[in-house]
Amino acid sequence: MPPLTVEEPDLATEAELQAEATEKQARLAQFFEDQQIAAVLLRHSRNIAWATGGRVDARVLIPSETWATSVLLTKDGRKYYFAPKNEGPRLAAEEFAGLGFEPVLSPWYDDDCVAAAQKIVGSVEVASDIPSPGFIAVNLAPLRASLTSAEVQRYRWLGRKTAEVTAAVLQELEPGVTEFEMEALVSDGLLCEGILPSVLLMAVDDRILKFKHAVARGERLQRFGMLNLCSRKWGLAISITRFVHFGELPTELADRFGSAARVNAALLDATRAGATSAQLFKVARGAYVAEGFAGEEEFHHQGGATGYGEREWLATPSGREVVQNHQAFAWNPSIRGGKVEDTVILRDGVIESLTDTPELPIVETAVNGTKYRSAGVLIKDYS
């Protein structure tokens, strides 16, 4: 029997891909000018994925942001990738093919991208996204913030597939399943689609009520279960949380989910180009007060911008980050067991959800005349 394969989806037209490359070249050119540098060494996988249109995944060790390759981009348009020789054939065939990068390969025991980059650029001013002696430390998050049309297409696919897997697993859960098995079911569904799970926070019953970040510990589901996860592909990150309850949902808990949905709607309504991180935090704080849960924002972060990181930045009381058009966000308001979390994009003043699960319960909340949808709790019979 031949091995099963998953074909990469063809999500953007050639024109959209070319427009993405042109836009990123323009952003980098302005970046070189603003920073007064002649080259930049990219070692973080998120930056490499961004610069290569999602084509190159620099990670081999899953928890690491750096590993198999790094790239050097110069102001005059030259592009290099550094790697150990044993990685060379795969990188050339499966990662950098057609991207116009020149390989710089070294023995695995002498793989030093910093020294190799310095040899190429000489004495000119060069930057790096990881602090290194002789390099100017830079942050590329502002370049990544506003998504191109091709990135939005990839992101929609990733959000839809992640939501489908999450909803399917949630509907299959039954009392007796362990938190570890919940992790395995979600991971299996994602990996079969070529998607990597990057956060797995599965919890049941009292652990959901007691802990904001309930890492799986193997408890068995009795009545109340949570699937809280992040996924990655093409460098992009999706966040989603869904709940199931067996038997009638206790009134107090149902009220908390309703309040969390209203806080979520307030945040979505305030997510507009030009809004600052501090302003959004203030919105969350005020929404909790209005719901009768003053100070709830102190117990856990409320989310923030996403994209090439599970969170590019968090809304904080003194945050200076500014919302950009075509930027992605994942808010996660929570109230003692009641929580809402989805990934959305702000596009020309409209919030577009990437992780809708229409087969599951939905809570609609109107703010300033606009209706926002939050996921409700799936209620199943208990016997």
VOBA-1610 file (N, C-alpha, C; in pm, whole numbers, padded with zeros to 5 digits, always signed):
BEGIN
Met+00084-00118+00000Met+00000+00000+00000Met+00089+00125+00000Pro+00069+00219-00093Pro+00155+00337-00099Pro+00134+00425+00023Pro+00237+00498+00063Pro+00222+00585+00181Pro+00123+00698+00154Leu+00051+00737+00258Leu-00042+00849+00245Leu+00037+00979+00240Thr-00006+01071+00156Thr+00059+01201+00147Thr-00046+01310+00156Val-00006+01423+00206Val-00093+01540+00214Val-00036+01645+00120Glu-00108+01680+00015Glu-00061+01780-00078Glu-00076+01919-00017Glu+00027+02002-00041Glu+00018+02140+00005Glu-00092+02211-00072Pro-00182+02280-00004Pro-00291+02348-00073Pro-00240+02464-00157Asp-00299+02483-00273Asp-00267+02594-00361Asp-00361+02708-00327Leu-00315+02801-00243Leu-00405+02897-00180Leu-00403+03036-00241Ala-00298+03071-00312Ala-00286+03206-00366Ala-00248+03200-00513Thr-00292+03299-00589Thr-00255+03307-00730Thr-00109+03348-00743Glu-00054+03327-00861Glu+00083+03369-00886Glu+00098+03520-00866Ala-00004+03594-00906Ala-00001+03739-00889Ala+00002+03778-00742Glu-00076+03706-00659Glu-00077+03735-00515Glu+00057+03701-00451Leu+00117+03591-00495Leu+00248+03553-00441Leu+00355+03654-00480Gln+00348+03703-00605Gln+00444+03803-00649Gln+00423+03934-00575Ala+00296+03968-00552Ala+00267+04090-00477Ala+00318+04078-00334Glu+00307+03960-00274Glu+00360+03939-00139Glu+00510+03961-00138Ala+00581+03901-00234Ala+00726+03915-00239Ala+00767+04061-00260Thr+00696+04130-00347Thr+00727+04271-00375Thr+00704+04357-00252Glu+00591+04334-00182Glu+00561+04411-00063Glu+00666+04388+00046Lys+00709+04265+00064Lys+00807+04236+00168Lys+00944+04293+00132Gln+00979+04293+00004Gln+01103+04356-00038Gln+01101+04505-00008Ala+00984+04568-00030Ala+00971+04711-00002Ala+00984+04739+00148Arg+00921+04655+00230Arg+00931+04673+00375Arg+01075+04656+00422Leu+01144+04556+00367Leu+01283+04534+00405Leu+01372+04650+00360Ala+01347+04703+00240Ala+01426+04816+00192Ala+01411+04936+00286Gln+01289+04963+00329Gln+01266+05072+00422Gln+01329+05041+00557Phe+01326+04915+00597Phe+01387+04871+00722Phe+01538+04895+00719Phe+01604+04858+00608Phe+01748+04881+00595Phe+01778+05031+00606Glu+01693+05112+00543Glu+01713+05257+00546Glu+01694+05312+00687Asp+01586+05272+00752Asp+01556+05323+00886Asp+01663+05283+00988Gln+01710+05160+00977Gln+01808+05108+01073Gln+01951+05144+01037Gln+01969+05199+00917Gln+02104+05234+00868Gln+02195+05112+00871Ile+02147+05002+00810Ile+02224+04879+00803Ile+02235+04832+00658Ala+02333+04747+00633Ala+02356+04695+00497Ala+02307+04552+00481Ala+02278+04485+00593Ala+02233+04345+00587Ala+02170+04307+00719Val+02090+04198+00715Val+02031+04147+00837Val+02038+03995+00836Leu+02080+03939+00947Leu+02087+03794+00965Leu+01962+03749+01039Leu+01883+03662+00976Leu+01760+03612+01036Leu+01784+03470+01086Arg+01763+03450+01216Arg+01782+03319+01276Arg+01653+03264+01335His+01561+03351+01374His+01432+03306+01427His+01349+03245+01314Ser+01288+03131+01340Ser+01209+03063+01237Ser+01093+03150+01190Arg+01034+03230+01279Arg+00919+03312+01239Arg+00960+03418+01137Asn+01081+03474+01153Asn+01127+03574+01058Asn+01166+03513+00924Ile+01225+03394+00930Ile+01262+03325+00807Ile+01136+03285+00730Ala+01036+03235+00802Ala+00910+03200+00737Ala+00847+03323+00673Trp+00846+03435+00744Trp+00788+03558+00690Trp+00862+03603+00565Ala+00995+03604+00569Ala+01075+03655+00458Ala+01067+03566+00335Thr+01033+03439+00353Thr+01029+03345+00240Thr+00886+03307+00201Gly+00789+03386+00242Gly+00651+03358+00205Gly+00599+03227+00259Gly+00646+03189+00378Gly+00601+03065+00440Gly+00663+02939+00384Arg+00759+02955+00295Arg+00818+02839+00227Arg+00919+02764+00315Val+00991+02835+00400Val+01103+02774+00472Val+01071+02760+00620Asp+01080+02640+00671Asp+01067+02613+00814Asp+01206+02581+00867Ala+01259+02672+00948Ala+01397+02659+00994Ala+01412+02560+01109Arg+01301+02511+01165Arg+01310+02428+01285Arg+01314+02280+01250Val+01397+02208+01322Val+01396+02062+01322Val+01356+02015+01462Leu+01422+02069+01562Leu+01381+02047+01701Leu+01257+02131+01725Ile+01143+02067+01747Ile+01015+02138+01749Ile+01010+02253+01849Pro+01059+02238+01974Pro+01047+02351+02067Pro+01140+02468+02036Ser+01237+02449+01946Ser+01336+02552+01921Ser+01292+02647+01811Glu+01322+02776+01829Glu+01293+02875+01726Glu+01406+02882+01623Thr+01518+02820+01651Thr+01631+02818+01558Thr+01683+02675+01548Trp+01742+02643+01432Trp+01805+02511+01424Trp+01871+02486+01290Ala+01793+02447+01189Ala+01852+02390+01068Ala+01916+02494+00976Thr+01865+02613+00972Thr+01919+02711+00878Thr+01895+02852+00928Ser+01970+02946+00877Ser+01949+03088+00898Ser+01974+03157+00764Val+01925+03280+00750Val+01940+03348+00621Val+01998+03487+00641Leu+02071+03532+00539Leu+02127+03667+00537Leu+02068+03741+00418Leu+02009+03856+00444Leu+01953+03941+00340Leu+02032+04071+00337Thr+02076+04115+00219Thr+02156+04236+00209Thr+02077+04348+00142Lys+02119+04468+00168Lys+02051+04586+00115Lys+02054+04587-00038Asp+02159+04531-00098Asp+02170+04530-00245Asp+02102+04409-00310Gly+02024+04333-00230Gly+01941+04227-00287Gly+01997+04087-00286Arg+02116+04068-00232Arg+02171+03932-00225Arg+02103+03854-00111Lys+02090+03724-00131Lys+02023+03638-00032Lys+02104+03509-00015Tyr+02134+03476+00109Tyr+02212+03356+00140Tyr+02139+03275+00248Tyr+02160+03144+00246Tyr+02119+03065+00361Tyr+02237+02982+00409Phe+02248+02972+00542Phe+02357+02900+00607Phe+02302+02772+00667Ala+02380+02663+00653Ala+02335+02535+00706Ala+02451+02437+00710Pro+02441+02333+00793Pro+02540+02226+00787Pro+02527+02149+00656Lys+02636+02093+00607Lys+02636+02024+00478Lys+02535+01911+00473Asn+02514+01842+00583Asn+02421+01728+00582Asn+02276+01773+00560Glu+02246+01901+00587Glu+02113+01954+00562Glu+02099+02012+00422Gly+02213+02032+00355Gly+02214+02101+00227Gly+02120+02045+00120Pro+02128+01914+00089Pro+02042+01861-00019Pro+01893+01878+00008Arg+01849+01854+00132Arg+01707+01869+00163Arg+01663+02014+00154Leu+01744+02103+00209Leu+01708+02245+00205Leu+01700+02296+00061Ala+01793+02252-00021Ala+01793+02297-00160Ala+01672+02245-00237Ala+01632+02120-00208Ala+01522+02058-00283Ala+01384+02094-00229Glu+01373+02109-00095Glu+01240+02118-00035Glu+01209+02251+00032Glu+01308+02333+00056Glu+01284+02459+00126Glu+01314+02581+00040Phe+01435+02590-00014Phe+01477+02711-00082Phe+01466+02705-00234Ala+01416+02597-00289Ala+01408+02583-00434Ala+01329+02697-00497Gly+01388+02763-00594Gly+01320+02870-00666Gly+01314+03003-00596Leu+01376+03016-00477Leu+01368+03141-00401Leu+01487+03234-00423Gly+01587+03189-00497Gly+01699+03277-00531Gly+01802+03295-00421Phe+01810+03201-00328Phe+01910+03208-00221Phe+02035+03131-00260Glu+02151+03184-00222Glu+02278+03115-00242Glu+02312+03038-00115Pro+02341+02906-00126Pro+02374+02829-00006Pro+02517+02854+00041Val+02535+02858+00172Val+02666+02862+00234Val+02668+02749+00336Leu+02737+02639+00301Leu+02732+02517+00381Leu+02865+02493+00453Ser+02855+02435+00572Ser+02972+02405+00654Ser+02958+02266+00714Pro+03068+02206+00759Pro+03055+02079+00832Pro+02965+02096+00954Trp+02891+01993+00991Trp+02797+02006+01102Trp+02865+02047+01231Tyr+02995+02010+01246Tyr+03067+02041+01369Tyr+03129+02182+01363Asp+03112+02251+01252Asp+03170+02384+01239Asp+03068+02480+01178Asp+02942+02459+01213Asp+02834+02540+01157Asp+02818+02667+01240Asp+02863+02779+01185Asp+02861+02906+01258Asp+02808+03014+01164Cys+02677+03039+01170Cys+02617+03135+01078Cys+02665+03277+01104Val+02698+03307+01230Val+02744+03442+01263Val+02877+03471+01195Ala+02971+03378+01205Ala+03101+03396+01141Ala+03088+03398+00990Ala+03001+03313+00936Ala+02981+03308+00791Ala+02922+03439+00740Ala+02826+03494+00814Ala+02765+03621+00774Ala+02867+03733+00780Gln+02949+03736+00884Gln+03051+03840+00896Gln+03151+03834+00782Lys+03183+03713+00738Lys+03277+03696+00627Lys+03220+03755+00498Ile+03088+03740+00479Ile+03024+03790+00358Ile+03011+03942+00360Val+02967+03998+00471Val+02937+04142+00475Val+03058+04228+00507Gly+03164+04168+00563Gly+03282+04244+00595Gly+03260+04342+00707Ser+03298+04465+00686Ser+03295+04564+00794Ser+03171+04652+00794Val+03075+04627+00705Val+02956+04711+00700Val+02866+04685+00820Glu+02772+04776+00843Glu+02678+04760+00955Glu+02578+04649+00923Val+02572+04550+01009Val+02481+04437+00988Val+02403+04410+01116Ala+02278+04368+01101Ala+02190+04344+01216Ala+02156+04196+01227Ser+02100+04159+01340Ser+02056+04022+01362Ser+01933+04023+01451Asp+01842+03927+01427Asp+01723+03918+01513Asp+01751+03842+01641Ile+01872+03792+01658Ile+01918+03737+01785Ile+02046+03810+01822Pro+02055+03873+01940Pro+02175+03949+01976Pro+02302+03866+01960Ser+02398+03922+01887Ser+02525+03855+01862Ser+02635+03960+01860Pro+02755+03927+01909Pro+02866+04024+01910Pro+02893+04078+01769Gly+02902+04209+01759Gly+02931+04271+01631Gly+02810+04297+01544Phe+02691+04257+01591Phe+02567+04277+01515Phe+02474+04371+01592Ile+02397+04447+01518Ile+02296+04534+01578Ile+02170+04452+01602Ala+02120+04449+01724Ala+01999+04372+01755Ala+01876+04445+01701Val+01791+04373+01628Val+01671+04433+01570Val+01550+04344+01594Asn+01432+04407+01591Asn+01305+04338+01608Asn+01225+04353+01479Leu+01190+04243+01415Leu+01118+04247+01289Leu+00967+04238+01305Ala+00917+04237+01428Ala+00773+04225+01450Ala+00692+04331+01376Pro+00735+04458+01373Pro+00657+04557+01298Pro+00647+04526+01149Leu+00747+04463+01092Leu+00742+04427+00951Leu+00640+04317+00925Arg+00623+04229+01024Arg+00534+04114+01007Arg+00388+04148+01034Ala+00361+04263+01095Ala+00229+04289+01154Ala+00116+04288+01052Ser+00127+04362+00944Ser+00019+04374+00846Ser+00033+04262+00742Leu-00067+04177+00735Leu-00060+04058+00650Leu-00092+04091+00505Thr-00021+04027+00413Thr-00049+04043+00271Thr-00167+03954+00233Ser-00217+03974+00111Ser-00331+03893+00064Ser-00296+03745+00063Ala-00176+03710+00018Ala-00137+03570+00014Ala-00127+03511+00155Glu-00077+03589+00250Glu-00069+03542+00388Glu-00208+03519+00445Val-00302+03609+00412Val-00439+03592+00460Val-00499+03463+00407Gln-00470+03430+00282Gln-00521+03305+00223Gln-00466+03184+00300Arg-00337+03186+00329Arg-00278+03075+00405Arg-00338+03068+00545Tyr-00357+03185+00604Tyr-00408+03191+00741Tyr-00552+03139+00748Arg-00633+03173+00649Arg-00771+03122+00647Arg-00772+02970+00643Trp-00688+02912+00560Trp-00682+02765+00550Trp-00642+02705+00685Leu-00538+02761+00746Leu-00489+02709+00873Leu-00595+02722+00982Gly-00663+02836+00986Gly-00767+02855+01086Gly-00882+02759+01067Arg-00924+02743+00942Arg-01037+02653+00914Arg-01004+02508+00950Lys-00887+02462+00911Lys-00849+02324+00940Lys-00832+02301+01090Thr-00772+02397+01159Thr-00755+02383+01304Thr-00890+02379+01374Ala-00981+02464+01330Ala-01115+02467+01389Ala-01189+02337+01362Glu-01177+02284+01240Glu-01243+02158+01206Glu-01193+02044+01293Val-01062+02036+01312Val-01005+01931+01397Val-01053+01947+01540Thr-01051+02070+01591Thr-01092+02095+01729Thr-01238+02057+01751Ala-01325+02098+01659Ala-01468+02068+01672Ala-01492+01917+01664Ala-01422+01849+01574Ala-01441+01704+01558Ala-01400+01629+01684Val-01286+01667+01741Val-01240+01601+01864Val-01335+01631+01979Leu-01379+01756+01991Leu-01471+01793+02099Leu-01598+01709+02094Gln-01651+01689+01974Gln-01775+01614+01959Gln-01757+01465+01990Glu-01633+01417+01980Glu-01605+01275+02008Glu-01580+01246+02155Leu-01551+01349+02233Leu-01514+01326+02373Leu-01629+01264+02451Glu-01592+01174+02540Glu-01688+01109+02630Glu-01626+01100+02768Pro-01709+01095+02873Pro-01655+01078+03008Pro-01561+00958+03015Gly-01452+00978+03086Gly-01352+00871+03100Gly-01226+00897+03020Val-01234+00981+02916Val-01115+01011+02838Val-01019+01093+02924Thr-00890+01070+02908Thr-00791+01143+02988Thr-00744+01268+02916Glu-00687+01358+02993Glu-00630+01480+02934Glu-00520+01447+02835Phe-00442+01343+02863Phe-00338+01302+02770Phe-00398+01252+02638Glu-00507+01178+02649Glu-00573+01129+02527Glu-00633+01245+02448Met-00681+01346+02517Met-00733+01465+02449Met-00622+01533+02370Glu-00504+01543+02430Glu-00388+01597+02359Glu-00357+01514+02235Ala-00359+01384+02252Ala-00323+01294+02141Ala-00423+01305+02026Leu-00552+01313+02058Leu-00655+01321+01955Leu-00641+01450+01873Val-00619+01562+01941Val-00602+01689+01871Val-00474+01686+01787Ser-00365+01640+01846Ser-00237+01636+01775Ser-00246+01548+01651Asp-00311+01433+01665Asp-00326+01342+01552Asp-00401+01410+01437Gly-00511+01476+01471Gly-00589+01543+01367Gly-00511+01652+01296Leu-00435+01730+01371Leu-00356+01837+01312Leu-00240+01783+01228Leu-00166+01688+01285Leu-00048+01636+01215Leu-00086+01566+01085Cys-00203+01504+01082Cys-00247+01440+00958Cys-00277+01542+00848Glu-00293+01668+00885Glu-00313+01776+00787Glu-00184+01852+00759Gly-00073+01805+00817Gly+00054+01875+00800Gly+00065+01999+00885Ile-00012+02003+00995Ile-00014+02118+01086Ile+00053+02075+01217Leu+00136+02163+01272Leu+00208+02132+01395Leu+00139+02193+01515Pro+00099+02113+01615Pro+00049+02172+01739Pro+00164+02237+01815Ser+00144+02360+01860Ser+00251+02429+01933Ser+00215+02457+02078Val+00086+02455+02110Val+00040+02467+02249Val-00072+02367+02269Leu-00065+02289+02378Leu-00168+02191+02410Leu-00201+02205+02558Leu-00313+02270+02587Leu-00356+02290+02726Leu-00493+02224+02742Met-00490+02095+02771Met-00614+02019+02786Met-00642+01997+02934Ala-00766+02021+02973Ala-00798+02007+03115Ala-00943+01963+03132Val-00974+01912+03249Val-01109+01865+03278Val-01154+01910+03416Asp-01285+01927+03428Asp-01355+01946+03554Asp-01291+02052+03645Asp-01258+02018+03769Asp-01211+02118+03864Asp-01082+02186+03821Arg-01000+02117+03742Arg-00873+02178+03701Arg-00898+02298+03610Ile-01007+02297+03534Ile-01041+02412+03450Ile-01077+02531+03538Leu-01148+02505+03647Leu-01191+02612+03737Leu-01077+02667+03821Lys-00981+02583+03852Lys-00874+02623+03943Lys-00756+02690+03874Phe-00726+02649+03749Phe-00604+02693+03685Phe-00632+02758+03549Lys-00571+02875+03526Lys-00587+02943+03398Lys-00511+02870+03287His-00394+02821+03316His-00315+02744+03221His-00304+02601+03273Ala-00404+02521+03245Ala-00409+02386+03300Ala-00341+02289+03204Val-00211+02276+03215Val-00136+02179+03134Val-00185+02038+03169Ala-00198+01953+03068Ala-00251+01818+03089Ala-00173+01742+03195Arg-00247+01677+03283Arg-00185+01595+03388Arg-00247+01456+03395Gly-00330+01422+03298Gly-00381+01286+03290Gly-00511+01259+03362Glu-00577+01366+03414Glu-00706+01346+03481Glu-00812+01298+03382Arg-00908+01223+03431Arg-01015+01170+03345Arg-01135+01264+03345Leu-01190+01285+03228Leu-01307+01370+03211Leu-01429+01310+03280Gln-01495+01392+03361Gln-01621+01352+03421Gln-01737+01429+03356Arg-01738+01561+03374Arg-01848+01642+03321Arg-01801+01755+03226Phe-01685+01814+03255Phe-01646+01941+03193Phe-01508+01926+03130Gly-01498+01949+02999Gly-01370+01932+02930Gly-01333+02053+02846Met-01203+02079+02835Met-01153+02193+02759Met-01044+02151+02662Leu-01057+02196+02536Leu-00951+02184+02436Leu-00899+02325+02410Asn-00778+02351+02453Asn-00714+02483+02439Asn-00582+02461+02366Leu-00569+02514+02246Leu-00452+02481+02166Leu-00410+02593+02073Cys-00286+02582+02027Cys-00234+02664+01918Cys-00175+02571+01813Ser-00180+02616+01688Ser-00125+02536+01578Ser-00040+02626+01491Arg+00050+02562+01414Arg+00140+02638+01327Arg+00155+02572+01191Lys+00165+02654+01088Lys+00203+02612+00954Lys+00244+02736+00876Trp+00346+02722+00791Trp+00398+02834+00712Trp+00446+02948+00801Gly+00477+02917+00927Gly+00519+03019+01022Gly+00405+03087+01094Leu+00283+03073+01045Leu+00166+03138+01104Leu+00111+03058+01222Ala+00052+03127+01318Ala+00002+03061+01440Ala-00147+03089+01459Ile-00220+02986+01495Ile-00364+02994+01524Ile-00387+02957+01670Ser-00480+03027+01735Ser-00520+02996+01873Ser-00671+02971+01877Ile-00712+02872+01956Ile-00854+02839+01968Ile-00877+02765+02099Thr-00993+02787+02162Thr-01035+02712+02280Thr-01182+02674+02266Arg-01215+02549+02299Arg-01354+02503+02296Arg-01381+02414+02418Phe-01510+02412+02461Phe-01550+02340+02582Phe-01667+02246+02555Val-01670+02137+02631Val-01783+02045+02630Val-01826+02022+02775His-01959+02008+02795His-02009+01977+02928His-02115+01868+02914Phe-02104+01765+03000Phe-02200+01655+02999Phe-02306+01680+03106Gly-02429+01691+03060Gly-02538+01728+03148Gly-02554+01879+03148Glu-02657+01926+03216Glu-02688+02068+03218Glu-02574+02150+03275Leu-02542+02261+03208Leu-02434+02348+03253Leu-02481+02425+03377Pro-02406+02421+03487Pro-02446+02496+03607Pro-02468+02643+03574Thr-02569+02702+03634Thr-02607+02840+03604Thr-02491+02937+03623Glu-02419+02921+03732Glu-02308+03012+03761Glu-02202+03004+03651Leu-02172+02884+03606Leu-02071+02866+03501Leu-02123+02920+03368Ala-02249+02897+03339Ala-02308+02950+03215Ala-02301+03102+03214Asp-02326+03165+03329Asp-02317+03311+03338Asp-02176+03360+03311Arg-02077+03285+03358Arg-01938+03324+03335Arg-01902+03317+03187Phe-01952+03215+03119Phe-01927+03207+02975Phe-01995+03324+02903Gly-02115+03360+02946Gly-02183+03474+02887Gly-02105+03603+02908Ser-02051+03621+03028Ser-01972+03740+03057Ser-01842+03742+02976Ala-01777+03626+02966Ala-01653+03618+02886Ala-01682+03654+02740Ala-01796+03611+02688Ala-01834+03644+02550Ala-01853+03794+02533Arg-01909+03860+02634Arg-01930+04005+02624Arg-01797+04082+02636Val-01706+04032+02718Val-01572+04093+02723Val-01502+04075+02588Asn-01514+03956+02532Asn-01455+03928+02401Asn-01511+04023+02295Ala-01643+04042+02295Ala-01706+04131+02197Ala-01657+04274+02214Ala-01640+04318+02339Ala-01589+04453+02363Ala-01448+04470+02308Leu-01365+04367+02326Leu-01229+04373+02274Leu-01228+04373+02121Leu-01310+04287+02061Leu-01316+04283+01915Leu-01363+04417+01858Asp-01461+04477+01922Asp-01514+04604+01874Asp-01410+04715+01885Ala-01322+04704+01984Ala-01219+04807+02005Ala-01093+04781+01923Thr-01085+04665+01860Thr-00966+04631+01781Thr-00976+04701+01647Arg-00924+04821+01643Arg-00930+04905+01524Arg-00793+04967+01498Ala-00760+04987+01372Ala-00630+05043+01336Ala-00605+05172+01413Gly-00488+05179+01475Gly-00451+05296+01554Gly-00470+05280+01702Ala-00552+05183+01744Ala-00570+05158+01888Ala-00440+05105+01946Thr-00411+05143+02069Thr-00288+05098+02133Thr-00315+04979+02224Ser-00209+04910+02257Ser-00217+04798+02350Ser-00277+04843+02483Ala-00235+04959+02533Ala-00286+05009+02660Ala-00436+05040+02652Gln-00481+05095+02542Gln-00623+05124+02526Gln-00706+04996+02525Leu-00655+04892+02462Leu-00727+04765+02456Leu-00732+04699+02594Phe-00623+04710+02668Phe-00624+04658+02805Phe-00730+04730+02888Lys-00739+04861+02870Lys-00839+04939+02943Lys-00980+04895+02907Val-01003+04860+02779Val-01133+04810+02736Val-01167+04680+02810Ala-01069+04589+02815Ala-01091+04462+02885Ala-01122+04486+03032Arg-01044+04573+03095Arg-01066+04602+03237Arg-01206+04657+03261Gly-01249+04751+03177Gly-01382+04809+03192Gly-01492+04709+03167Ala-01471+04617+03071Ala-01572+04516+03041Ala-01590+04420+03158Tyr-01481+04385+03226Tyr-01492+04298+03343Tyr-01569+04369+03455Val-01544+04497+03473Val-01617+04573+03575Val-01766+04572+03543Ala-01799+04594+03415Ala-01940+04597+03375Ala-02008+04462+03397Glu-01931+04354+03392Glu-01988+04220+03412Glu-01990+04177+03558Gly-01937+04264+03646Gly-01935+04230+03788Gly-01815+04148+03830Phe-01709+04150+03747Phe-01588+04074+03779Phe-01467+04167+03777Ala-01476+04275+03850Ala-01366+04373+03854Ala-01236+04305+03896Gly-01128+04334+03824Gly-00997+04279+03857Gly-00967+04144+03796Glu-01062+04088+03721Glu-01039+03955+03663Glu-00921+03956+03566Glu-00893+04070+03504Glu-00783+04080+03408Glu-00647+04061+03475Glu-00642+04071+03607Glu-00516+04054+03678Glu-00471+03909+03686Phe-00563+03816+03663Phe-00532+03675+03684Phe-00473+03605+03562His-00480+03671+03446His-00427+03610+03324His-00425+03714+03214His-00331+03700+03120His-00329+03795+03009His-00455+03778+02924Gln-00492+03883+02856Gln-00616+03885+02778Gln-00595+03856+02630Gly-00472+03828+02592Gly-00440+03803+02452Gly-00386+03928+02386Gly-00384+03927+02254Gly-00330+04041+02180Gly-00305+04004+02036Ala-00206+04068+01977Ala-00176+04044+01835Ala-00113+03907+01817Thr-00145+03844+01705Thr-00083+03717+01670Thr-00037+03728+01525Gly+00001+03616+01466Gly+00053+03617+01329Gly+00162+03513+01318Tyr+00288+03557+01327Tyr+00401+03465+01321Tyr+00450+03423+01459Gly+00377+03459+01559Gly+00400+03412+01695Gly+00265+03389+01759Glu+00257+03291+01850Glu+00128+03267+01914Glu+00072+03396+01974Arg+00158+03482+02023Arg+00123+03619+02055Arg+00242+03706+02014Glu+00218+03799+01922Glu+00323+03893+01883Glu+00341+03998+01992Trp+00231+04038+02053Trp+00236+04122+02173Trp+00106+04104+02249Leu+00112+04135+02379Leu-00004+04125+02467Leu-00053+04265+02503Ala-00183+04279+02521Ala-00238+04404+02570Ala-00199+04421+02716Thr-00133+04531+02749Thr-00088+04558+02885Thr-00125+04701+02923Pro-00124+04733+03053Pro-00165+04867+03098Pro-00082+04980+03038Ser+00044+04955+03008Ser+00130+05060+02954Ser+00179+05029+02813Gly+00115+04930+02746Gly+00161+04887+02615Gly+00153+04997+02509Arg+00256+05009+02428Arg+00262+05112+02325Arg+00242+05057+02184Glu+00229+04927+02171Glu+00208+04869+02038Glu+00077+04923+01980Val+00073+04934+01849Val-00043+04993+01781Val-00103+04893+01682Val-00234+04881+01684Val-00305+04791+01593Val-00287+04838+01449Gln-00256+04743+01360Gln-00239+04771+01218Gln-00355+04712+01138Asn-00386+04772+01027Asn-00482+04712+00936Asn-00426+04580+00883His-00511+04482+00863His-00474+04349+00815His-00386+04274+00916Gln-00403+04305+01043Gln-00329+04235+01149Gln-00419+04131+01215Ala-00358+04024+01263Ala-00433+03916+01328Ala-00428+03932+01480Phe-00536+03886+01546Phe-00547+03896+01691Phe-00609+03768+01748Ala-00569+03738+01870Ala-00630+03628+01944Ala-00654+03677+02086Trp-00778+03714+02115Trp-00816+03754+02251Trp-00861+03630+02327Asn-00836+03628+02458Asn-00873+03511+02538Asn-00924+03549+02677Pro-01031+03630+02683Pro-01087+03664+02814Pro-01140+03540+02886Ser-01121+03537+03016Ser-01164+03420+03093Ser-01211+03463+03231Ile-01312+03390+03282Ile-01370+03420+03413Ile-01395+03290+03487Arg-01297+03244+03561Arg-01314+03130+03653Arg-01387+03012+03589Gly-01330+02965+03481Gly-01387+02849+03410Gly-01455+02884+03281Gly-01506+03006+03268Gly-01567+03050+03144Gly-01465+03125+03060Lys-01448+03085+02935Lys-01343+03142+02852Lys-01385+03145+02706Val-01332+03244+02634Val-01353+03255+02489Val-01218+03278+02424Glu-01190+03207+02314Glu-01064+03230+02242Glu-01079+03188+02096Asp-01052+03281+02007Asp-01050+03256+01864Asp-00944+03344+01801Thr-00912+03316+01675Thr-00818+03397+01600Thr-00894+03473+01492Val-00867+03603+01484Val-00937+03690+01389Val-00837+03777+01315Ile-00883+03839+01206Ile-00805+03938+01135Ile-00887+04066+01123Leu-00823+04179+01147Leu-00885+04309+01123Leu-00855+04347+00978Arg-00961+04356+00898Arg-00944+04389+00756Arg-01034+04506+00720Asp-00971+04623+00704Asp-01044+04744+00663Asp-01164+04773+00752Gly-01141+04765+00882Gly-01245+04798+00978Gly-01341+04687+01013Val-01323+04569+00953Val-01411+04455+00977Val-01333+04342+01042Ile-01391+04280+01144Ile-01329+04166+01210Ile-01371+04038+01138Glu-01274+03965+01086Glu-01300+03836+01019Glu-01246+03723+01107Ser-01334+03632+01146Ser-01291+03518+01227Ser-01232+03409+01139Leu-01119+03354+01183Leu-01053+03246+01111Leu-01088+03109+01167Thr-01149+03106+01286Thr-01167+02978+01356Thr-01312+02951+01393Asp-01405+02996+01312Asp-01546+02967+01338Asp-01572+02816+01341Thr-01658+02774+01431Thr-01703+02634+01438Thr-01856+02635+01438Pro-01918+02652+01321Pro-02065+02665+01314Pro-02140+02541+01360Glu-02070+02426+01366Glu-02135+02305+01413Glu-02147+02300+01564Leu-02084+02397+01633Leu-02089+02405+01779Leu-02174+02525+01820Pro-02219+02528+01946Pro-02299+02642+01993Pro-02227+02775+01975Ile-02305+02879+01946Ile-02251+03012+01922Ile-02326+03113+02009Val-02252+03208+02066Val-02311+03317+02143Val-02289+03446+02065Glu-02398+03516+02033Glu-02388+03643+01962Glu-02403+03759+02059Thr-02313+03857+02047Thr-02316+03975+02133Thr-02306+04099+02047Ala-02395+04195+02067Ala-02392+04319+01989Ala-02322+04429+02068Val-02228+04496+02000Val-02158+04611+02057Val-02158+04722+01953Asn-02211+04837+01988Asn-02215+04952+01896Asn-02278+04915+01761Gly-02381+04831+01768Gly-02455+04795+01647Gly-02396+04683+01565Thr-02283+04628+01608Thr-02220+04517+01536Thr-02231+04390+01619Lys-02268+04280+01554Lys-02278+04152+01623Lys-02145+04075+01613Tyr-02100+04025+01728Tyr-01978+03946+01735Tyr-02013+03806+01785Arg-01947+03706+01727Arg-01977+03566+01760Arg-01867+03507+01846Ser-01907+03447+01956Ser-01816+03374+02043Ser-01864+03230+02054Ala-01772+03141+02075Ala-01808+02999+02087Ala-01876+02974+02222Gly-01985+02898+02219Gly-02050+02855+02343Gly-02000+02718+02386Val-02065+02660+02484Val-02026+02529+02536Val-02110+02421+02470Leu-02046+02318+02421Leu-02118+02204+02366Leu-02176+02122+02483Ile-02307+02107+02485Ile-02373+02030+02591Ile-02411+01891+02537Lys-02366+01788+02607Lys-02396+01651+02566Lys-02467+01579+02680Asp-02543+01478+02645Asp-02616+01400+02746Asp-02517+01331+02839Tyr-02556+01323+02966Tyr-02476+01254+03064Tyr-02556+01138+03121Ser-02495+01021+03116Ser-02568+00905+03170Ser-02468+00811+03239
//
